[in-house]
Amino acid sequence: MARLSEESVREVLWVYRDRLVDLKRDSRLVHGLIFKNKGAQAGATVDHSHSQLIVSPVVPIAIVEEMEGSEVHYRFRG
């Protein structure tokens, strides 16, 4: 991504967005995640650096706790 032009980065982000919007149509899927993956130590099956998008039917506990904490903070601070 660091070597891409601004327009190319914008295009990649729109592709991520479009894919997530499409996946959101499936009511079974509730949590999407985009991440960089490189090498076997990161669990990649291809050697070069690449991004992946995954969607799951559950929201990870850490995300739920972060969202709940944000809501409490918002109610307290506005």
C-alpha positions as CSV (number, residue, x, y, z in Angstrom):
1,M,0.0,0.0,0.0
2,A,2.9,2.4,0.8
3,R,4.0,2.3,-2.8
4,L,0.6,2.9,-4.3
5,S,-0.6,6.2,-5.6
6,E,-3.2,8.1,-3.6
7,E,-5.8,7.1,-6.3
8,S,-4.9,3.4,-6.1
9,V,-5.2,3.4,-2.3
10,R,-8.6,5.1,-2.6
11,E,-9.6,2.4,-5.1
12,V,-8.5,-0.4,-2.7
13,L,-10.5,1.1,0.1
14,W,-13.6,1.4,-2.0
15,V,-13.2,-2.3,-3.0
16,Y,-13.0,-3.2,0.7
17,R,-16.1,-1.1,1.4
18,D,-18.1,-2.6,-1.5
19,R,-17.2,-6.1,-0.5
20,L,-18.2,-5.5,3.1
21,V,-21.5,-3.9,2.0
22,D,-22.2,-6.9,-0.1
23,L,-21.4,-9.4,2.7
24,K,-23.6,-7.4,5.1
25,R,-26.6,-8.6,3.0
26,D,-26.1,-12.0,4.6
27,S,-27.8,-11.7,8.0
28,R,-25.7,-14.5,9.4
29,L,-22.5,-12.4,9.2
30,V,-22.0,-9.6,11.7
31,H,-18.3,-8.8,12.0
32,G,-15.9,-7.9,9.2
33,L,-12.1,-7.5,9.5
34,I,-9.5,-6.4,7.0
35,F,-5.9,-7.1,7.9
36,K,-2.4,-7.4,6.4
37,N,-0.9,-10.9,6.2
38,K,2.7,-11.8,5.4
39,G,4.5,-15.1,5.6
40,A,3.9,-18.4,7.4
41,Q,4.4,-16.9,10.9
42,A,1.3,-14.8,10.3
43,G,-0.6,-17.8,9.0
44,A,-0.4,-16.9,5.4
45,T,-0.4,-19.6,2.7
46,V,1.3,-17.3,0.2
47,D,4.7,-15.8,0.8
48,H,4.1,-12.2,-0.4
49,S,2.5,-9.5,1.7
50,H,-1.3,-9.2,1.1
51,S,-4.5,-8.1,2.7
52,Q,-7.4,-10.3,3.6
53,L,-11.0,-9.6,4.4
54,I,-12.9,-12.0,6.7
55,V,-16.4,-11.9,8.0
56,S,-17.8,-14.0,10.9
57,P,-21.1,-14.7,12.5
58,V,-19.9,-13.5,15.9
59,V,-18.4,-10.3,17.2
60,P,-15.2,-11.0,19.1
61,I,-15.4,-10.4,22.9
62,A,-12.6,-7.8,22.7
63,I,-14.7,-5.8,20.2
64,V,-17.9,-6.1,22.3
65,E,-16.0,-4.9,25.4
66,E,-14.5,-2.0,23.5
67,M,-17.8,-0.9,22.1
68,E,-19.5,-1.2,25.5
69,G,-16.7,0.9,27.1
70,S,-17.1,3.5,24.4
71,E,-20.8,3.7,25.1
72,V,-20.2,4.1,28.8
73,H,-17.6,6.9,28.1
74,Y,-20.0,8.6,25.7
75,R,-22.8,8.6,28.3
76,F,-20.5,10.0,30.9
77,R,-18.7,12.6,28.8
78,G,-21.1,13.2,25.9
